[in-house]
Amino acid sequence: MRIAQLAPLYEAVPPLRYGGTERVVSWLTEELVRRGHEVTLFASGDSRTGARLVPVVKGGLRLGEAKDPIAPHMLELGLLQQRLPTFDVVHSHLEYLALPMLRPNDPALVTTLHGRLDIPDLAPVYRAFRGQALVSISEAQRTPLPDLSWVATVHHGLPLDEYPMGRGGGDYFLFLGRISPEKRPHVAIDVARRLGVRLVLAAKVEAIDRPYFRSAVEPRLAEPGIEFVGEVDLPGTIRLLGEARALLFPILWPEPFGLAMIESLACGTPIITRQCGSTPEVVTDGETGFVCDSDDALLAAARQTDRLDRGACRRAAEQRFSVGRMADQYEAVYVATSEARRRMWKTSSASTIATTSSPPRAFQTTAPASSSKETRSSSSTASGTSTRSGSASKDSSTTEPAT
């Protein structure tokens, strides 16, 4: 299939350091390319991919100086619109932004929602576009808006060969991801201090969360056994997870998925978490971790991590959270959504045959020729080296000129 992947522009794909949605988009894109699909990735220009890359902006917005983050995403949609005839399906990871743009005779649109849906302003937006094919990343994510046009729930999956199972010999707990009030690293500190176990905080601090960090976390970094290492890259994440006794995930918000949890399972590391959002879907209580209903229960659970089997954690990742399983599910969604789109067009065109002279652009048998401005280059686009093997890989990509 000819598939367009629309990635958020806040991070490179994959992220240069720690990242969530953009990393999942990367895993999915590379697996689809490996399977022989013709994939075009709309993302920041510092992305690395085996797909054809359409660079929307020079670099990820979070580490740049963008004053209006919506404007680059509107540019992304404009660049997509110029190329719509070349795709069979468009897969958007931009929340609601792409919903208004496709016309009835355009390719099928699949939208994966990656964020929380309990924000009141979101309900009227999604209900205004009822009928659009939406994918949730957990069953719990749907709870605030169960009446939307959900076509599937697809849990994230990761490339297990990149996440070797660790020994858990580091004698520390790990807090991983993002410093924020809803992620509650201050509770992780409480648990570690009360048990006398070292805690490593490997997390980024975004601008909106700096007041919380300064008031609730930073003053406690001088306490014994508390180590803040900041944002880490993927190799650092894997190393820290592999040696940790457990991942402390003491959230108190409707977690849509929680990528750190499946990274932890892949490394054989059990998870201590609260019963919030998706956590019961990811963690099997008493087997791959503990799902607790209070902070006191978190403390009690953390005392029992040594009795959990790290092998069971790894097997859960292999059976339930592989990139292959994720790609299988998305392929099924693409096919079903494209066929539904085709049937809808045939039904519509039958009633307007006098004014309809051509099939939808997505179903034309001959796609327009690629732009002569497209260039082939290695994933390190700054070098200007032109290398592309017969089968796409992470080390080679087709990149259009930066806009």
C-alpha positions in Angstrom: 0.0 0.0 0.0 1.0 3.6 -0.5 0.8 5.0 3.1 1.4 8.6 4.4 2.4 8.8 8.0 1.8 12.2 9.6 4.1 12.6 12.6 3.9 15.4 15.3 6.7 17.9 14.7 7.8 18.4 18.4 10.5 15.7 18.1 12.5 14.1 15.4 11.4 10.7 14.2 12.8 8.8 16.1 13.5 11.4 18.9 17.1 12.4 19.4 16.6 11.8 23.1 13.5 10.5 25.0 10.2 10.7 23.3 6.8 9.0 23.1 4.6 9.4 20.1 7.4 10.2 17.6 9.2 7.0 18.6 6.1 4.9 18.1 5.6 6.5 14.7 9.2 5.6 13.8 8.8 2.0 14.9 5.6 1.6 12.9 7.0 3.4 9.8 10.2 1.2 9.6 8.2 -2.0 10.1 5.8 -1.0 7.3 8.8 -0.2 5.0 10.4 -3.6 5.9 7.2 -5.3 4.9 7.3 -3.7 1.4 4.8 -0.9 1.7 5.5 2.4 0.0 5.6 4.8 3.0 6.0 8.5 3.0 6.8 10.1 6.4 5.9 13.8 7.0 8.1 14.8 9.9 10.9 17.2 11.0 13.9 17.4 8.8 16.3 15.8 11.4 14.3 12.6 11.3 16.0 9.3 10.2 13.9 6.8 8.2 13.9 4.2 5.5 10.7 5.7 4.1 10.4 8.7 1.8 10.8 11.7 4.1 9.0 15.0 3.5 10.8 17.4 5.9 8.2 19.9 7.2 10.6 21.9 9.4 14.3 21.8 9.9 14.3 20.3 13.3 12.0 19.2 16.1 10.0 22.1 17.6 10.6 21.3 21.3 14.3 21.9 21.1 13.8 24.8 18.6 12.4 28.3 18.7 9.0 27.9 17.2 6.6 30.6 18.6 3.5 29.0 17.1 3.5 25.2 17.1 0.2 25.0 15.2 1.6 26.8 12.1 4.2 24.1 11.2 1.5 21.4 11.5 -0.8 23.3 9.2 2.2 23.4 6.7 2.5 19.7 7.1 -1.2 19.2 6.1 -0.6 21.5 3.2 2.3 19.5 2.0 0.2 16.3 2.4 -2.6 17.9 0.3 -0.3 18.5 -2.6 0.5 14.8 -2.7 -2.8 13.2 -1.9 -3.2 11.5 -5.3 -0.1 9.3 -4.5 -1.5 7.6 -1.4 -4.0 4.8 -0.6 -4.3 5.7 3.0 -3.2 8.6 5.3 -2.4 7.8 8.9 -2.4 10.9 11.1 -0.9 11.1 14.5 -1.8 14.8 14.9 -4.8 14.3 17.1 -7.8 16.2 15.5 -5.8 18.5 13.2 -6.2 16.4 10.0 -9.9 15.6 10.5 -11.3 18.6 8.5 -9.0 18.4 5.5 -9.9 15.3 3.4 -12.8 15.4 0.9 -15.0 12.4 0.2 -13.1 11.3 -2.9 -9.7 11.6 -1.2 -7.7 8.6 0.3 -8.9 6.9 3.5 -7.9 8.8 6.7 -7.0 6.8 9.8 -6.3 8.9 13.0 -4.6 7.5 16.0 -5.3 9.5 19.1 -2.3 9.5 21.4 -3.5 11.9 24.1 -6.0 12.1 27.0 -9.6 12.7 26.0 -11.1 13.9 29.2 -10.5 17.6 28.3 -14.0 19.2 27.9 -13.0 21.2 24.8 -12.2 18.0 22.8 -15.7 16.4 22.9 -17.5 18.8 20.5 -14.5 18.7 18.1 -14.5 14.9 17.7 -18.3 14.7 17.6 -18.4 17.3 14.8 -16.3 14.8 12.8 -18.3 11.7 13.7 -17.7 9.0 11.1 -14.0 9.5 10.8 -11.9 6.3 11.5 -10.3 6.7 14.9 -7.9 4.4 16.6 -7.3 4.3 20.4 -4.1 3.2 22.0 -5.9 1.6 25.0 -9.5 0.7 25.9 -9.3 3.1 28.8 -8.5 6.0 26.6 -11.9 5.8 25.1 -13.8 6.1 28.4 -14.6 9.9 28.2 -15.8 9.6 24.6 -17.1 6.0 24.0 -19.5 7.1 21.2 -16.9 8.1 18.6 -16.2 6.2 15.5 -13.6 3.9 17.0 -12.4 1.3 14.5 -9.7 -0.4 16.7 -7.6 -0.3 19.8 -4.0 -0.8 18.9 -1.6 -1.0 21.8 1.9 0.3 21.1 4.6 -2.2 20.1 8.4 -2.0 20.1 11.2 -3.7 18.3 12.2 -6.3 20.8 15.6 -6.9 19.4 16.6 -3.4 20.4 15.6 -4.0 24.0 17.7 -6.8 25.5 16.6 -8.3 28.8 18.5 -6.9 31.7 19.7 -8.6 35.0 18.2 -6.1 37.3 21.4 -5.9 39.3 21.6 -2.2 39.8 19.8 -2.1 43.2 17.8 1.0 42.4 14.3 1.9 41.4 13.8 3.9 38.2 11.5 6.8 37.4 11.5 7.4 33.6 9.9 9.8 31.2 8.7 13.3 32.1 8.7 15.3 35.3 5.2 16.6 35.8 2.5 16.7 38.6 0.4 13.9 37.1 3.4 11.6 36.7 4.3 12.3 40.4 8.0 11.8 40.7 7.7 13.2 44.3 5.8 10.1 45.2 8.5 7.9 43.7 11.0 9.8 45.9 8.7 9.1 48.9 8.6 5.4 48.2 12.3 5.0 47.6 13.3 7.0 50.7 10.9 5.1 53.0 12.4 1.8 51.7 16.0 3.0 51.8 16.5 2.1 48.1 18.3 4.3 45.6 16.1 6.1 43.1 17.3 7.3 39.6 15.1 9.9 38.0 15.7 9.9 34.2 13.2 12.4 32.9 12.9 15.6 30.9 11.5 18.8 32.4 9.4 20.8 30.0 8.8 24.5 30.4 5.2 24.1 31.6 6.4 21.8 34.4 9.4 23.8 35.6 7.5 25.4 38.6 6.4 21.9 39.8 10.0 20.6 39.4 11.5 23.6 41.3 9.0 23.3 44.2 8.3 19.6 44.6 11.3 17.7 43.1 14.5 19.9 43.0 14.7 20.5 46.7 14.7 16.8 47.4 17.5 15.9 45.0 20.0 16.5 47.9 18.4 13.7 49.9 20.4 10.5 50.3 20.0 8.0 47.4 18.1 10.4 45.0 19.9 10.8 41.7 18.5 13.0 38.9 20.2 12.3 35.5 17.8 14.3 33.3 16.6 13.3 29.9 18.3 10.3 28.4 18.6 8.8 24.9 17.4 5.3 23.9 20.7 3.5 24.8 20.7 5.2 28.2 17.0 4.2 28.7 17.7 0.6 27.9 20.7 0.5 30.2 18.9 2.0 33.1 15.8 -0.2 32.7 17.8 -3.3 32.3 19.6 -2.8 35.7 16.7 -1.4 37.7 14.9 -3.5 40.3 11.6 -2.0 39.2 10.1 0.9 37.3 8.2 3.2 39.7 5.2 4.6 37.7 3.1 6.3 40.4 0.8 8.3 38.0 -2.5 9.8 39.0 -4.1 10.8 35.7 -5.9 8.9 32.9 -2.8 7.6 31.2 -3.6 6.9 27.5 -0.9 4.2 27.3 2.4 4.7 29.0 5.3 3.8 26.6 7.8 3.5 29.5 5.8 0.5 30.8 6.3 -1.7 27.7 9.9 -0.6 27.5 10.3 -1.8 31.1 8.7 -5.1 30.4 10.9 -5.7 27.3 13.9 -5.3 29.6 12.5 -7.7 32.1 11.8 -5.0 34.7 8.6 -5.2 36.7 6.4 -2.1 37.2 4.9 -0.6 40.3 2.0 1.7 39.3 -1.4 3.1 40.3 -4.7 1.9 38.8 -5.1 4.8 36.4 -6.1 4.8 32.7 -4.3 2.1 30.8 -2.1 0.6 33.5 -4.3 -2.5 34.1 -4.2 -3.2 30.4 -0.4 -3.2 30.3 0.6 -4.6 33.7 -0.7 -8.0 34.9 -1.0 -7.5 38.7 1.1 -9.9 40.7 2.9 -11.2 37.6 4.6 -8.4 35.7 4.2 -5.8 38.4 1.7 -4.4 40.9 -1.3 -2.2 40.1 -2.1 -0.3 43.3 -5.2 1.6 44.4 -3.3 3.9 46.9 0.1 5.4 47.6 0.4 3.2 50.7 -0.2 0.2 48.4 2.7 1.4 46.2 5.0 1.2 49.2 3.9 -2.3 50.1 4.2 -3.5 46.5 7.7 -2.0 46.1 8.8 -4.3 49.0 7.8 -7.3 47.0 9.5 -6.7 43.7 12.1 -9.4 44.2 9.5 -12.1 44.1 8.5 -11.2 40.6 9.9 -13.1 37.6 11.8 -10.9 35.2 11.3 -13.6 32.5 7.6 -13.2 32.8 7.9 -9.5 32.1 9.9 -10.2 29.0 7.5 -12.8 27.8 4.6 -10.4 28.2 6.4 -7.9 26.0 7.1 -10.6 23.4 3.5 -11.9 23.3 1.6 -8.6 23.5 3.8 -5.6 22.7 5.9 -6.3 19.7 6.2 -4.0 16.7 5.1 -6.9 14.5 1.8 -7.2 16.3 1.2 -3.5 16.1 1.9 -3.4 12.4 -0.4 -6.4 11.8 -3.2 -4.5 13.5 -2.6 -1.3 11.6 -2.4 -3.1 8.3 -5.8 -4.6 9.0 -7.2 -1.1 9.8 -5.7 0.4 6.6 -7.3 -2.3 4.5 -10.7 -2.1 6.2 -10.8 1.7 6.1 -9.7 1.9 2.5 -12.4 -0.7 1.4 -15.0 1.2 3.4 -14.0 4.4 1.6 -14.1 2.7 -1.7 -17.6 1.3 -1.0 -18.8 4.8 0.1 -17.5 6.4 -3.1 -19.2 3.8 -5.3 -22.5 4.3 -3.5 -22.2 8.0 -3.8 -21.1 8.0 -7.4 -23.9 5.7 -8.4 -26.4 8.4 -7.3 -24.5 11.2 -9.1 -23.3 9.4 -12.2 -24.2 12.3 -14.4 -21.8 14.6 -12.7 -19.1 12.1 -11.7 -16.6 11.4 -14.4 -13.6 9.9 -12.6 -12.8 7.7 -9.6 -11.4 9.1 -6.4 -7.8 10.1 -6.7 -6.8 7.4 -4.2 -8.1 4.7 -6.5 -6.7 5.9 -9.8 -4.6 3.1 -11.4 -1.8 5.4 -12.4 -0.4 7.7 -9.8 1.1 11.1 -10.8 4.8 11.1 -11.5 7.0 12.0 -8.5 8.2 15.5 -8.3 11.5 16.0 -10.1 12.5 18.1 -7.1 12.7 15.0 -4.8 16.2 13.8 -4.0 17.6 10.6 -2.7 19.9 10.8 0.2 21.2 8.9 3.2 19.5 9.4 6.5 22.3 11.8 7.5 21.0 14.4 5.1 23.6 17.0 6.0 26.3 14.9 4.3 24.6 15.1 0.9 25.6 11.5 0.1 23.3 9.8 -2.3 22.9 6.2 -1.2 19.7 4.1 -1.4 19.8 0.3 -1.4 17.2 -1.8 -3.2 15.3 -2.3 0.0 14.8 0.6 2.3 16.5 0.6 5.7 17.0 2.9 8.6 20.3 4.0 7.1 18.8 5.2 3.8 15.8 7.3 2.8 14.3 9.4 0.1 14.1 13.0 1.2 12.3 15.8 -0.4 13.8 19.3 -0.2 13.3 21.1 3.0 10.5 23.6 2.9 
